Amino acid sequence: MTEKPNYYAIIPANVRYSQIPAGAKLLYGELTALTSREGYCWSTNKYFAELYDVHQNSVVLWLGFLQKEGFIRMEVDKSAGNKRRIWILNDKFGIPLSQKTVIAITKNIVHSINNTSNTKGEDESSQIVEVAISEDGDARDIAAKREKADTSYKTIFALWGKYPKNWLLNKTQIQAAKNLLEEHKIEQIRGALKFHSENSEHTYCPTILSPYDLDSKWNKLIAFKRKYG
């Protein structure tokens, strides 16, 4: 291995709590170390595969997830012999650092899922097939909306007080929390939980232990309140 990072790795919250594989998050941290000196790195799939003792297909998938989420940008430099450069796009707040947001879609993601053949030695340039560019203003607007969406479910989780940490990674609980916020005002949700806590011992009170329970049993709770409240 020719490249050795000399800096701490950083994995910001928007990456840690994103719905991507743990390996991709670890790779992101490695990239923050490798790119901290020049703003980008030249590291190959083979380098990362040897570093983490995995197949190159795994590295391709991880990079693909990072690209799709807009965390990194990859580009092949033909003037440098088709070597690939990788940039980190997002700062700790999830706002793109570059003037434009570039999301590259890799055909190797589909190739690796549908074809388990050994792809070692494949030209790095074949990984980039499409680039979509949006102006920086649009990117910041998108980032702001994403941040609002990502924090909405935490607002609901907070109503439970001390909630299980796995809720932050549980798609079912996250979607249920977002559903609650879309359909009801926060005061209504808080009131429903307060009413439930005061009447949970009642024989006919529905059991509600999570956002999913409240979302799926909302009508039952309201019906119970009307009859026994």
C-alpha positions in Angstrom: 0.0 0.0 0.0 1.5 3.3 -1.1 -0.9 5.7 0.7 -0.9 6.0 4.5 -3.3 8.4 6.2 -1.7 10.7 8.8 -4.9 12.3 10.2 -7.8 11.3 12.3 -10.8 9.8 10.4 -14.1 11.8 10.7 -17.6 10.3 10.3 -20.2 13.1 10.8 -23.7 12.5 12.1 -25.4 12.7 8.7 -23.2 9.8 7.5 -23.4 7.8 10.8 -27.2 7.8 10.8 -27.7 7.4 7.1 -29.2 4.2 5.7 -26.0 2.8 4.2 -23.9 -0.2 5.1 -21.6 0.0 8.1 -18.7 -0.7 5.7 -19.5 2.3 3.6 -19.5 4.5 6.7 -16.1 3.2 7.8 -14.8 3.8 4.2 -16.1 7.4 4.4 -14.0 7.9 7.6 -10.9 6.5 5.8 -11.6 8.9 2.9 -11.7 11.9 5.2 -8.2 11.0 6.4 -6.9 10.4 2.9 -8.4 13.6 1.4 -7.5 15.9 4.3 -4.1 16.8 2.8 -5.0 17.7 -0.8 -8.8 17.7 -0.8 -9.0 14.4 -2.7 -7.3 11.0 -2.9 -6.2 8.6 -5.6 -6.7 5.4 -3.7 -7.9 2.4 -5.8 -10.5 -0.3 -5.1 -7.6 -2.7 -4.6 -6.1 -0.5 -1.9 -9.3 -0.3 0.1 -10.0 -4.1 -0.4 -6.5 -5.0 1.0 -6.9 -2.4 3.8 -10.2 -3.9 5.0 -9.6 -7.5 3.8 -12.7 -7.6 1.6 -13.4 -8.2 -2.0 -13.1 -5.3 -4.4 -16.8 -5.8 -5.2 -17.6 -4.7 -1.6 -15.5 -1.6 -2.0 -17.4 -0.7 -5.3 -20.7 -1.1 -3.5 -19.6 1.0 -0.6 -18.4 3.8 -2.9 -21.6 3.6 -4.8 -23.7 4.1 -1.7 -21.6 7.1 -0.7 -22.0 8.6 -4.1 -25.7 8.0 -4.3 -26.2 9.8 -0.9 -24.0 12.7 -2.1 -21.3 12.2 0.4 -18.4 11.8 -2.1 -17.6 12.5 -5.8 -15.5 10.4 -8.0 -13.9 11.4 -11.3 -11.5 9.8 -13.7 -8.5 11.9 -14.7 -7.6 10.9 -18.3 -4.5 13.1 -18.2 -3.2 11.1 -15.3 -3.6 7.7 -17.0 -7.3 7.2 -16.1 -6.6 7.4 -12.4 -9.6 8.0 -10.2 -9.8 10.9 -7.8 -12.3 10.9 -4.9 -13.6 14.1 -3.1 -15.5 14.5 0.1 -18.6 16.6 -0.7 -20.4 17.2 2.6 -19.3 19.0 5.7 -20.4 18.0 9.2 -23.8 19.7 8.6 -24.5 17.8 5.4 -23.9 20.8 3.2 -21.9 20.2 0.0 -18.4 21.8 0.2 -18.0 22.2 -3.6 -19.6 24.9 -5.7 -21.8 22.3 -7.3 -23.2 19.0 -6.1 -22.1 16.1 -8.2 -23.7 12.7 -7.8 -22.1 9.9 -9.9 -24.1 6.7 -10.4 -21.9 3.6 -10.8 -22.9 0.8 -13.0 -20.7 -1.5 -10.8 -23.4 -1.3 -8.1 -25.9 -3.2 -10.3 -23.0 -5.3 -11.8 -21.8 -6.4 -8.3 -25.3 -7.3 -7.1 -26.3 -9.3 -10.2 -22.9 -10.7 -11.1 -20.6 -12.3 -8.6 -17.8 -12.8 -11.0 -14.3 -11.5 -10.1 -13.8 -8.0 -11.3 -10.3 -7.4 -10.1 -8.2 -5.4 -12.5 -11.2 -3.8 -14.1 -10.5 -0.3 -15.4 -11.5 2.3 -12.8 -12.9 4.6 -15.5 -15.7 2.1 -16.2 -17.2 2.9 -12.8 -18.5 6.3 -13.9 -21.5 6.2 -16.2 -23.6 9.2 -15.4 -23.2 12.6 -13.8 -26.0 14.9 -12.6 -25.2 18.4 -11.6 -27.3 20.9 -9.8 -26.5 24.5 -8.9 -25.1 25.1 -5.4 -28.3 27.0 -4.3 -30.4 24.1 -5.2 -28.1 21.7 -3.4 -28.3 23.8 -0.2 -32.1 23.9 -0.5 -32.2 20.1 -0.9 -29.8 19.7 2.0 -32.0 21.9 4.2 -35.1 19.8 3.3 -33.2 16.6 4.0 -32.0 18.0 7.4 -35.6 18.9 8.3 -36.9 15.5 7.3 -34.1 13.7 9.2 -34.8 15.6 12.4 -38.6 15.3 12.3 -38.6 11.8 13.6 -36.2 12.7 16.4 -38.8 15.2 17.6 -41.3 12.4 18.0 -38.8 10.1 19.5 -38.0 12.8 22.1 -41.6 12.6 23.3 -40.9 9.1 24.7 -38.1 10.5 26.8 -35.4 7.8 26.9 -36.0 5.8 23.8 -34.0 2.8 22.4 -31.0 3.8 20.3 -32.0 1.3 17.6 -34.9 3.5 16.7 -32.5 5.9 15.0 -31.6 3.1 12.6 -35.1 1.4 12.4 -36.8 2.4 9.1 -40.2 1.2 10.5 -40.0 3.5 13.6 -38.6 6.4 11.5 -41.4 6.2 8.9 -44.1 5.8 11.7 -42.7 9.0 13.4 -42.8 10.9 10.1 -46.4 9.7 9.4 -47.5 10.9 12.8 -46.0 14.4 12.2 -47.6 14.6 8.8 -51.1 13.6 10.0 -51.2 15.2 13.5 -49.9 18.3 15.2 -47.2 17.9 17.8 -49.6 19.0 20.6 -52.0 16.3 19.6 -49.3 13.6 19.6 -48.0 14.8 23.0 -51.6 14.8 24.3 -52.2 11.3 23.0 -49.1 10.0 24.7 -50.0 11.7 28.0 -53.5 10.3 27.9 -52.1 6.8 27.2 -49.6 6.9 30.0 -52.4 7.9 32.4 -54.7 5.1 31.3 -52.3 2.3 30.2 -53.4 0.1 33.1 -57.0 0.1 31.8 -58.1 -3.3 30.4 -59.1 -1.9 27.1 -56.4 0.7 26.6 -54.3 -0.3 23.5 -50.6 -1.1 24.2 -48.4 1.6 22.8 -44.6 1.3 23.3 -43.2 2.9 20.2 -44.0 5.4 17.3 -45.1 2.5 15.2 -47.6 1.4 17.9 -49.0 5.0 18.1 -49.2 5.4 14.4 -50.9 2.0 13.8 -53.2 2.2 16.8 -54.1 5.9 16.7 -57.7 5.3 15.9 -58.0 2.7 18.5 -56.6 5.1 21.2 -59.0 7.8 20.1 -62.0 5.4 20.2 -60.8 4.3 23.7 -60.6 7.9 24.8 -64.1 8.7 23.6 -65.6 5.7 25.4 -63.6 5.7 28.7 -61.8 9.0 28.8 
